[in-house]
Amino acid sequence: MNARVILWIYIVLLVIGGVIGLLKGKSKVSLIMSVVFAVLLSFTAVPGLLPPEWPDWVADVLLGLLLIVFAIRLGKTKKFMPAGLMLLITVLAMALRHVRW
């Protein structure tokens, strides 16, 4: 699997998480933020939309921002679901994107 495929899998999981946040917790903010970050990440995953040297580090910055957000949410709520799970998935996605298969 290459970095682009891993990023697309993460994008899908991110949007699913936002939809679940809306349905279960009635959180429109979860859905909006997940879609915003998914769109931004998808720009980095589609070849040719950004200059060739941008996508890798831009995706890493966006994933880093999501790591911070999920860590803050986990710290505030002290509940593993959903922030802790998304924190783990984000760390896994960042790690797998940089593994050379």
Secondary structure, DSSP 8 states (H G I E B T S, - for coil): --HHHHHHHHHHHHHHHHHHHHHHH--HHHHHHHHHHHHHHHHHHSTTSS-TTSHHHHHHHHHHHHHHHHHHHHHHH--IIIIIHHHHHHHHHHHHHT---
